[in-house]
């Protein structure tokens, strides 16, 4: 059976190469401990605010604000209900809105006001209102300030906000109908500022994120802090038969005070530019930004999640951008201008004329001060009129590497947060946590220029869309918080303790996880200290340093798989237990690597290819195979090997002919439960000869042991035909 298994791997390897970025490991709800928070008859847990110093997570839901323990969100600390009055509910209903859903108070703004209070706003039955929430009493102060421009009217309208030094910067809609988009600042100390109500400034935007980037102290340019807004809007610069959506980044300067005559109470520093997220290999363009996360390093990096409304529906991408690239566009790039052609038709083209000084849209920096301009209030009208007419840059913001970091099929990414972890090799890795509209959380890591989705977590088994995502980046205990329409879920950043063997721990390639030789377990390196000599970690999946006493899982690196078989020149099943045993608990199912998700393929059309799964479980374990959700017939009976303790090792495989792209799923089932792995297989007109790392190792191993394989040619031929090989403990 051992040689037959290896023969099958070669049969599979010679016909395909790794293609898809399917998760290596999927955690179902029943396999892991997730902490949940929900209250009966409360919905829309879509606004989250974390106070890491106080270990408190604030949750803004429909008509209520909660404070929960951020280390265990099931522990509710306080709550403050904020319901609409019956009068307002009736008024809203008479305007044609739903009394049961729309005409309620959806908490949309939840920002720190000072150490003892939060600034909060709600839709308030289409009459947005803002207030102060006192944290000591956890009661609203009763200010009931007008929330227009700070909070949307409609709970379905897009919005974003960020509090900067006590001033609220927000992007939302200013009217009941949502027809007047606005980016504004409400301040206790500075003047109120907003965008011009004009199509060139904002054209049907859908806001997704806002954040502040502080200017470095003692920077030589005397630059200002800047607030960045991210949104998708209808393009004005491209002609299309329908409305063409464009992802944008816009920014304003914190010290902006508006103009004295031109642009009174309006931004004088508002500029916006296109964000490019384009895959040049296959000419895929991702033109809708769904969420943004800014990793605030010495050189900040902007991560964006994109989808497309063009020709590649069903695909998502992650692109990253350096802040210096963004600022180069705003400080050195060309502007666009509108030109009237063909009887009042407006076309946007590059502006090639003389640019006024100081540079339009620039902050009041040392260059402006050298010209005796110390405030936007005394900027010349020529500069202000220019920025009023030319808010759009002609240059685009290109991603790092000129391509996406990640492209994934058949998934819609909704939110993203990014953590950094320093692995045992001394390198610091960006770890992306990306949520989907089906309640999944993907964890992706880049290693050696290769981006891998190493883990998928089922946060919401009923496939609810994840509406908000938040990261707690405390050193020892880091968590992800995900909000949906019915609850909030808390998950750790890694499940190292669930990985039962050294090889399994290493093969996940998770920079959080390492094998602890002293504890004989997989541990989170963030919780360990001064134990480097006891920890084993290899982000290239090389488990050869695992101790001999540790169970070995398929496939050991390079020649270890074949070498372990070389001493047994017969198909005796007795050689298998050590290699596959991963749990002594006879009631636990376990899929073993290489997972089905490691077998993503680019297959030549009409070519035959194989997929396999194996794992351990109780005696009644069996495999179920599905193609695009339809049950498949396995090309051979499951090969079952008895193990000590009453468990069995089970191996199953299928053969198929490539006719179209398809998703395949293998599920190991028993009365005790089930576990699944899946992969997406792409079909191409030509066979790409490349090898994935894993398949290259298997190919090398087989080449070195061709004499063994030659001796088992009959088994090889059987594998190619997918016939059943029967073996017993005394040989074939």
C-alpha positions in Angstrom: 0.0 0.0 0.0 2.9 2.4 0.8 4.4 2.1 -2.7 0.9 2.2 -4.2 0.3 5.5 -2.4 3.6 6.9 -3.7 2.9 5.7 -7.2 -0.4 7.5 -7.1 1.4 10.7 -6.1 3.6 10.5 -9.2 0.6 9.8 -11.4 -1.0 12.9 -10.0 2.2 15.0 -10.2 3.0 14.3 -13.8 -0.4 15.6 -14.9 -0.7 18.9 -13.1 0.9 21.7 -11.2 -0.2 23.8 -8.2 -2.4 26.7 -9.2 -5.1 27.8 -6.9 -4.6 29.6 -3.6 -7.0 27.4 -1.7 -6.4 27.2 2.1 -4.0 24.5 3.3 -6.2 24.0 6.4 -9.8 24.6 7.2 -11.1 24.8 10.7 -14.8 24.0 11.2 -16.7 25.5 14.1 -16.8 22.1 15.9 -13.0 21.8 15.9 -12.0 25.1 17.5 -13.0 27.3 20.4 -14.5 30.5 19.2 -16.0 33.0 21.6 -19.3 34.6 20.6 -21.4 37.5 21.8 -25.0 38.1 20.9 -28.1 39.3 22.7 -31.6 38.1 21.9 -33.5 40.4 19.6 -30.5 42.6 18.9 -29.1 42.8 15.4 -26.5 44.5 13.2 -23.3 44.2 15.2 -21.5 46.3 12.6 -19.5 48.9 14.6 -16.6 47.9 16.8 -14.1 49.9 18.8 -11.3 48.4 20.8 -9.7 49.8 24.0 -6.7 47.4 24.3 -5.4 49.3 27.4 -8.6 48.7 29.3 -9.3 45.2 27.8 -12.7 46.5 26.6 -14.4 46.0 23.2 -17.2 48.4 22.5 -20.0 47.1 20.1 -22.4 49.4 18.3 -25.5 47.4 17.2 -29.1 48.4 16.4 -30.4 50.7 19.2 -27.8 49.6 21.7 -24.1 50.0 22.6 -22.3 47.2 24.6 -19.0 47.1 26.5 -17.6 43.5 26.7 -14.4 42.0 28.0 -12.0 42.0 25.0 -10.2 38.9 26.3 -13.5 37.0 26.4 -16.3 38.8 24.6 -19.0 36.6 26.0 -18.5 38.6 29.3 -20.8 41.6 29.0 -19.7 44.5 31.2 -22.2 47.3 30.4 -24.9 48.3 27.9 -26.7 51.4 26.9 -29.9 51.3 24.9 -30.5 54.2 22.5 -33.9 53.7 20.9 -35.9 56.0 18.6 -39.0 57.6 20.0 -42.4 56.4 18.8 -43.0 59.8 17.2 -39.8 59.6 15.1 -40.6 56.0 14.2 -44.0 57.1 12.9 -42.6 60.1 11.0 -40.0 57.9 9.3 -42.7 55.3 8.4 -44.9 58.0 6.7 -41.9 58.8 4.4 -42.1 55.3 3.0 -39.5 53.6 5.1 -39.9 50.3 7.0 -41.1 50.8 10.5 -39.7 47.5 11.7 -36.2 47.7 10.1 -35.2 51.1 8.6 -36.9 53.4 11.1 -34.7 52.4 14.0 -31.4 53.7 15.4 -28.4 52.0 13.9 -25.2 52.9 15.7 -22.8 54.0 13.0 -20.1 56.2 14.7 -18.3 54.9 17.8 -15.1 56.9 18.4 -13.0 57.8 21.4 -13.8 61.3 22.7 -11.5 61.4 25.7 -10.4 59.0 28.4 -13.8 58.9 30.0 -16.2 59.2 27.1 -17.1 58.0 23.6 -18.5 60.1 20.8 -21.4 58.1 19.3 -23.9 58.7 16.4 -26.9 56.8 15.1 -29.2 56.9 12.1 -32.2 57.6 14.4 -35.0 56.8 12.0 -33.5 58.8 9.1 -32.8 61.8 11.4 -29.1 61.2 12.4 -28.1 62.2 15.9 -24.9 62.3 17.9 -24.2 62.2 21.6 -21.6 61.6 24.3 -21.5 58.2 26.1 -20.0 58.6 29.6 -18.0 55.5 30.3 -18.2 55.6 34.1 -21.9 55.5 34.2 -22.3 54.1 30.7 -25.1 56.5 30.0 -25.7 59.0 27.2 -25.2 62.7 28.1 -28.4 63.6 26.3 -26.9 66.2 23.9 -28.7 64.9 20.9 -26.7 66.9 18.4 -27.5 67.1 14.7 -25.7 64.2 13.1 -25.9 65.3 9.5 -22.5 64.9 7.8 -21.3 62.8 10.6 -23.6 59.8 10.3 -25.7 58.5 7.4 -29.5 58.9 7.3 -30.0 55.4 5.8 -28.5 52.3 7.6 -27.8 51.0 4.1 -25.7 54.0 3.1 -21.9 53.8 3.1 -20.0 55.7 5.8 -16.6 56.0 7.5 -15.2 58.1 10.2 -12.0 58.6 12.3 -11.4 60.8 15.4 -8.2 62.8 15.2 -7.2 64.9 18.3 -10.9 65.4 19.2 -12.0 66.2 15.7 -14.3 63.9 13.8 -13.5 63.4 10.1 -16.3 61.6 8.3 -17.4 60.4 4.9 -21.1 59.9 4.4 -24.2 61.4 2.9 -25.6 64.8 3.9 -29.2 64.3 2.8 -32.2 62.1 3.4 -32.1 60.7 -0.1 -28.3 60.2 -0.1 -27.9 62.4 -3.1 -25.2 64.7 -1.5 -22.0 62.9 -0.6 -19.7 64.7 1.8 -16.3 64.4 3.5 -16.3 66.8 6.4 -14.6 67.7 9.7 -16.5 68.6 12.8 -14.2 70.2 15.3 -14.3 71.8 18.7 -11.3 74.0 18.0 -10.9 74.2 14.2 -13.3 75.5 11.6 -16.0 73.2 10.1 -14.9 72.1 6.7 -16.5 70.0 4.0 -16.1 69.0 0.3 -17.6 71.0 -2.5 -21.0 69.6 -3.7 -19.8 69.0 -7.2 -19.4 65.9 -9.4 -15.6 66.4 -9.9 -15.1 66.2 -6.1 -17.3 63.3 -5.2 -19.4 61.3 -7.7 -21.7 58.7 -6.0 -19.0 57.4 -3.6 -19.2 54.3 -1.5 -17.0 55.0 1.5 -15.1 52.2 3.1 -12.3 53.5 5.4 -10.7 56.6 6.8 -7.5 57.0 8.9 -4.8 59.5 9.9 -1.1 59.3 9.1 1.0 61.4 11.4 3.8 63.5 9.9 7.2 62.4 11.3 8.5 64.6 14.1 11.0 67.2 12.9 10.4 66.2 9.3 12.6 68.4 7.0 9.6 69.5 4.9 7.6 70.7 7.8 4.7 68.6 6.6 1.3 68.2 8.3 -0.7 65.2 9.6 -3.0 63.9 6.9 -6.3 62.1 6.9 -6.9 59.6 4.1 -10.3 58.5 2.8 -10.9 55.4 0.6 -14.0 54.9 -1.5 -15.3 53.6 -4.8 -17.1 56.2 -7.0 -18.4 56.6 -10.6 -15.6 57.7 -12.9 -15.6 61.1 -14.6 -12.4 60.5 -16.5 -13.3 57.3 -18.4 -16.0 57.0 -21.0 -18.0 53.8 -20.8 -21.4 52.6 -22.0 -22.5 52.3 -18.4 -21.3 53.9 -15.1 -17.7 52.8 -14.6 -16.6 52.4 -11.0 -13.2 53.5 -9.9 -11.4 52.9 -6.5 -10.1 56.2 -5.0 -7.8 57.4 -2.3 -8.3 61.0 -1.2 -6.6 63.1 1.4 -6.9 66.3 3.4 -4.5 68.1 5.7 -5.3 68.4 9.4 -4.3 72.1 9.7 -6.6 73.1 6.7 -8.8 76.0 7.7 -10.5 76.6 4.4 -10.2 79.7 2.2 -10.8 83.3 3.0 -12.9 84.1 -0.1 -12.6 81.1 -2.4 -13.5 77.8 -0.8 -14.9 79.3 2.4 -15.5 76.5 4.9 -14.4 74.1 2.2 -11.3 71.9 2.0 -8.3 73.6 0.3 -6.2 70.4 0.5 -8.7 67.9 -0.9 -7.1 65.8 -3.7 -8.0 62.4 -4.9 -6.4 59.7 -7.2 -7.1 56.4 -8.8 -5.9 53.2 -7.0 -4.7 50.6 -9.5 -5.2 46.9 -8.6 -4.5 45.0 -11.8 -3.1 41.5 -12.5 -1.0 41.9 -15.7 -0.5 38.2 -16.3 -4.2 37.7 -17.2 -5.3 41.4 -17.5 -7.7 41.2 -14.6 -8.8 44.6 -13.3 -10.2 45.0 -9.8 -12.1 48.3 -9.8 -14.1 48.2 -6.5 -12.4 48.6 -3.1 -14.3 46.9 -0.3 -12.0 47.7 2.7 -8.6 49.1 3.6 -6.1 48.5 6.4 -3.1 50.7 7.0 -0.1 49.0 8.6 1.5 52.0 10.4 5.2 51.3 10.1 8.1 53.8 9.7 7.0 53.6 6.0 3.3 52.9 6.2 1.8 50.3 3.9 -1.8 50.4 2.7 -3.6 47.1 2.2 -6.8 47.1 0.1 -9.4 44.4 -0.6 -10.8 44.6 -4.1 -13.4 43.0 -6.3 -14.5 43.6 -9.9 -17.7 44.7 -11.6 -16.1 44.1 -15.0 -15.4 40.9 -16.8 -14.0 38.8 -14.0 -17.0 38.5 -11.6 -16.4 36.1 -8.7 -12.8 37.1 -8.1 -11.2 39.1 -5.3 -7.7 40.6 -4.9 -5.5 42.2 -2.3 -3.2 45.0 -3.3 -0.7 46.9 -1.2 0.6 50.4 -1.6 3.5 52.3 0.0 2.5 55.7 1.4 5.5 57.3 -0.3 4.0 56.3 -3.7 0.7 57.8 -2.7 2.3 61.1 -1.6 4.4 61.2 -4.8 1.2 61.3 -6.8 -0.3 64.1 -4.7 2.9 66.2 -4.4 4.5 65.6 -7.8 1.8 64.2 -10.1 -0.1 65.8 -12.9 -3.6 67.2 -12.4 -6.7 66.5 -14.6 -9.0 69.2 -16.0 -12.4 69.1 -17.6 -12.6 70.1 -21.3 -15.8 70.9 -23.2 -16.0 69.1 -26.5 -18.8 68.3 -29.0 -21.6 70.6 -27.8 -21.2 70.6 -24.1 -19.9 67.1 -23.7 -17.3 67.2 -20.9 -14.1 65.2 -21.2 -11.4 64.9 -18.5 -7.8 65.3 -19.8 -4.4 65.9 -18.4 -3.6 69.5 -17.4 -0.4 70.7 -19.0 -0.5 74.4 -18.2 1.3 76.4 -15.6 0.6 75.2 -12.0 0.1 78.1 -9.4 2.4 78.4 -6.4 2.1 77.4 -3.7 1.2 74.0 -5.2 -2.6 73.5 -5.1 -3.8 70.9 -2.6 -0.6 70.9 -0.7 -0.4 71.3 3.1 1.1 74.5 4.6 4.6 73.2 4.7 8.1 74.9 4.8 7.9 75.8 1.1 4.6 77.6 1.6 5.8 79.3 4.8 9.0 80.5 2.9 6.5 82.3 0.6 4.8 83.9 3.7 1.8 81.7 3.6 1.2 80.4 7.1 -2.4 79.3 6.8 -4.8 78.2 4.1 -6.8 81.4 4.9 -4.2 83.5 3.2 -3.4 81.4 0.2 -3.9 83.2 -3.1 -7.2 82.9 -4.9 -5.4 81.5 -8.0 -4.2 78.5 -6.0 -7.6 78.0 -4.4 -9.5 78.3 -7.6 -7.2 75.8 -9.2 -7.7 73.1 -6.5 -11.5 73.8 -6.7 -11.5 73.0 -10.4 -8.8 70.3 -10.4 -9.3 67.9 -7.4 -8.5 64.8 -9.5 -5.0 63.7 -10.2 -4.0 62.4 -13.6 -1.4 60.0 -12.1 -2.6 56.8 -10.5 -1.4 55.0 -7.3 0.3 51.8 -8.4 0.5 48.8 -6.0 3.8 47.5 -4.6 5.3 45.1 -7.2 2.9 46.4 -9.9 0.6 43.5 -9.2 -1.8 42.1 -6.5 -0.4 40.3 -3.5 -3.2 37.8 -3.8 -5.9 36.9 -6.3 -8.6 34.4 -5.4 -11.5 32.9 -7.4 -15.0 32.1 -6.3 -14.8 34.3 -3.2 -15.9 37.9 -2.3 -13.6 39.4 0.2 -15.2 42.0 2.5 -12.8 43.2 5.2 -9.0 43.0 5.9 -6.7 43.4 8.9 -2.9 42.9 8.8 -0.7 41.8 11.7 3.1 41.5 11.8 5.0 38.7 13.4 8.7 38.1 13.7 9.4 34.4 13.0 12.3 32.4 14.4 14.3 33.0 11.3 14.5 36.7 12.3 12.3 37.9 9.4 9.1 39.9 10.0 6.1 38.7 8.1 2.9 40.5 7.2 0.0 38.2 8.0 -3.3 39.1 6.3 -6.7 38.2 7.8 -9.3 38.6 5.1 -13.0 38.0 5.6 -15.6 36.8 3.1 -19.3 37.4 2.4 -19.9 33.7 3.3 -18.7 34.0 6.9 -15.1 32.7 6.3 -11.8 34.1 7.5 -8.7 33.5 5.4 -5.2 33.8 6.8 -2.5 34.5 4.2 1.3 34.8 4.5 3.9 35.8 1.9 7.1 33.7 1.9 9.8 33.8 -0.7 7.6 36.0 -2.9 4.9 33.3 -2.8 1.6 34.2 -1.2 -0.2 31.3 0.5 -3.6 31.1 2.2 -2.5 28.9 5.0 -5.7 28.7 6.9 -9.5 29.1 6.6 -11.7 29.6 9.6 -15.5 29.1 9.5 -16.6 32.0 11.8 -20.3 31.9 10.8 -21.5 28.4 9.8 -24.7 29.9 8.4 -22.6 31.9 5.9 -23.4 35.3 7.2 -21.4 38.1 5.6 -18.7 39.5 7.8 -19.4 43.3 8.1 -16.5 44.5 10.2 -13.1 43.1 11.2 -10.9 44.3 14.1 -7.4 43.2 15.3 -6.1 43.3 18.8 -2.3 43.3 18.5 -1.3 42.8 22.1 2.1 40.9 22.2 1.1 37.7 24.0 -2.6 37.4 23.2 -3.8 38.6 19.8 -7.3 38.2 18.6 -9.5 38.9 15.6 -13.0 40.3 16.2 -15.6 39.9 13.4 -19.1 41.5 13.4 -22.1 40.3 11.4 -25.8 41.0 11.4 -26.5 38.7 14.4 -23.4 38.4 16.5 -19.7 39.1 17.1 -17.1 36.4 17.0 -13.7 36.4 18.7 -10.9 34.1 17.4 -7.2 33.9 18.2 -4.8 34.6 15.4 -3.5 31.0 15.4 -4.6 27.5 16.5 -1.1 26.1 17.1 -2.2 23.9 19.9 -4.5 22.0 17.6 -1.6 20.7 15.5 -0.8 17.4 17.0 2.6 16.5 15.6 5.8 18.3 14.7 5.4 17.7 11.0 1.8 19.0 11.0 3.0 22.1 13.0 5.8 22.8 10.4 3.7 22.0 7.3 1.1 24.6 8.1 3.9 27.3 7.5 2.3 29.5 10.1 4.8 32.1 11.4 2.9 32.2 14.7 3.5 28.4 15.3 6.6 26.4 16.2 7.2 22.9 17.6 8.4 23.0 21.2 10.7 20.0 21.8 10.5 20.3 25.6 6.7 20.4 25.7 6.3 18.1 22.7 3.6 20.3 21.4 2.9 23.0 18.8 3.0 26.4 20.5 2.4 30.1 19.7 5.8 31.8 19.6 4.3 35.0 20.9 3.5 33.3 24.2 7.0 31.8 24.5 10.2 33.5 25.8 13.8 32.6 25.7 13.1 29.2 24.3 14.5 29.6 20.8 16.8 26.5 21.2 13.7 24.4 22.1 11.6 25.6 19.1 11.4 24.3 15.6 10.0 26.4 12.8 10.4 26.3 9.1 8.2 28.4 6.9 9.2 26.5 3.8 7.6 23.4 5.2 10.9 21.5 5.8 10.0 19.1 8.7 13.4 17.2 8.6 14.4 18.8 11.9 11.5 17.3 13.7 12.6 14.9 16.5 12.5 11.2 15.5 10.0 10.5 18.3 7.5 12.8 16.8 4.9 11.2 14.5 5.6 11.9 10.8 2.9 13.0 8.5 2.8 12.8 4.7 4.8 14.0 2.9 8.2 14.3 4.7 10.6 16.6 2.8 12.7 15.4 -0.2 13.5 11.7 0.2 12.2 10.9 3.7 9.0 9.4 2.4 10.6 7.0 0.1 13.5 6.3 2.4 11.1 5.2 5.1 9.6 2.7 2.7 13.0 1.4 1.4 13.5 -0.9 4.3 10.1 -2.5 3.6 10.3 -4.0 0.1 6.8 -5.5 0.3 3.4 -3.8 0.5 2.9 -4.8 4.1 0.5 -2.5 5.9 2.6 -2.8 9.1 5.0 -0.1 7.9 2.4 2.7 8.0 1.3 3.4 11.5 4.3 5.6 12.6 4.0 7.7 9.5 0.3 8.6 9.9 -0.5 8.3 13.5 -1.3 11.8 14.8 -3.8 11.2 17.6 -4.4 8.6 20.2 -8.0 9.7 20.6 -10.1 7.1 18.7 -13.1 9.5 18.6 -11.2 12.3 16.7 -11.2 12.7 12.9 -8.1 14.2 11.3 -7.2 15.0 7.7 -3.5 14.7 7.1 -1.3 16.7 4.8 -0.8 17.1 2.0 -4.4 18.4 2.1 -6.6 18.5 -0.9 -6.1 22.3 -0.8 -2.4 21.6 -1.5 -3.3 20.0 -4.8 -4.6 23.1 -6.6 -4.0 22.4 -10.3 -3.8 23.9 -13.8 -4.8 21.0 -16.0 -4.7 20.7 -19.8 -8.1 20.4 -21.3 -9.3 16.8 -21.7 -6.3 15.6 -19.6 -6.8 13.0 -16.9 -5.8 14.0 -13.3 -6.0 12.5 -9.8 -6.8 14.0 -6.4 -6.3 12.2 -3.1 -7.1 12.6 0.6 -6.0 10.7 3.6 -6.6 10.9 7.4 -7.2 9.0 10.6 -10.4 8.3 12.5 -12.7 5.6 13.9 -13.3 2.3 12.1 -16.4 3.6 10.4 -14.6 6.4 8.6 -15.1 6.8 4.9 -14.6 9.4 2.2 -17.2 11.3 0.3 -16.1 13.1 -2.9 -18.0 16.0 -4.5 -17.5 18.0 -7.7 -19.2 21.4 -7.7 -21.4 20.1 -4.9 -22.4 16.9 -6.8 -21.4 13.6 -5.4 -18.6 11.8 -7.3 -17.9 8.1 -7.6 -14.4 7.2 -6.3 -12.3 5.4 -8.8 -11.2 2.9 -6.2 -12.3 1.7 -2.8 -10.9 3.6 0.2 -7.7 1.9 1.4 -7.9 1.3 5.1 -5.1 0.5 7.5 -5.8 -0.5 11.1 -3.9 1.5 13.7 -3.2 1.0 17.4 -5.9 2.2 19.7 -8.8 1.2 17.5 -8.4 4.0 14.9 -7.7 3.5 11.2 -5.7 5.3 8.5 -7.8 5.8 5.4 -6.7 6.8 1.9 -9.1 7.8 -0.9 -8.7 9.1 -4.4 -10.6 10.1 -7.5 -9.8 10.4 -11.2 -11.4 12.9 -13.5 -11.1 14.3 -17.0 -10.6 18.1 -17.2 -13.4 19.7 -19.2 -14.1 22.9 -17.3 -13.0 24.7 -14.1 -14.4 23.0 -11.0 -14.3 22.8 -7.2 -13.6 19.4 -5.7 -14.2 18.5 -2.1 -13.2 15.4 -0.1 -15.0 14.8 3.3 -14.0 12.2 5.8 -17.1 11.1 7.5 -18.0 9.0 10.6 -20.8 9.0 13.2 -18.4 11.1 15.2 -18.5 14.0 12.7 -16.9 15.1 9.5 -14.0 17.1 8.1 -13.5 18.5 4.7 -10.9 19.8 2.4 -11.4 21.4 -1.0 -9.5 22.6 -4.1 -10.3 24.5 -7.3 -9.0 23.0 -10.5 -8.4 25.3 -13.5 -8.5 24.0 -17.1 -6.2 25.5 -19.7 -5.5 24.8 -23.3 -1.8 24.0 -22.7 0.0 22.2 -19.9 2.3 24.4 -17.8 5.4 22.3 -17.0 6.1 24.1 -13.7 6.2 22.2 -10.4 5.0 23.3 -7.0 7.5 22.9 -4.2 5.7 19.9 -2.8 5.4 18.1 -6.1 9.1 18.8 -6.9 10.1 17.0 -3.7 8.0 14.0 -4.6 9.4 13.9 -8.1 13.0 14.1 -6.8 12.4 11.4 -4.3 11.0 9.1 -6.9 13.9 9.7 -9.3 16.4 8.8 -6.6 14.6 5.6 -5.9 13.7 4.5 -9.5 14.9 1.0 -8.7 12.2 0.7 -6.1 9.6 2.0 -8.4 10.7 -0.3 -11.2 10.3 -3.3 -8.9 6.8 -2.3 -8.3 5.8 -1.6 -11.9 2.7 -3.6 -11.5 1.5 -1.3 -8.7 2.5 1.7 -10.8 0.4 0.5 -13.7 -2.5 -0.1 -11.4 -2.3 3.4 -10.1 -2.3 4.9 -13.6 -5.5 2.9 -14.3 -6.9 3.7 -10.9 -7.5 0.0 -10.3 -8.0 -1.4 -6.8 -4.8 -2.7 -5.2 -5.6 -5.2 -2.5 -3.0 -6.0 0.1 -2.8 -7.9 3.3 -0.3 -8.2 6.1 1.6 -11.0 4.4 2.3 -9.2 1.1 0.7 -8.9 -2.3 
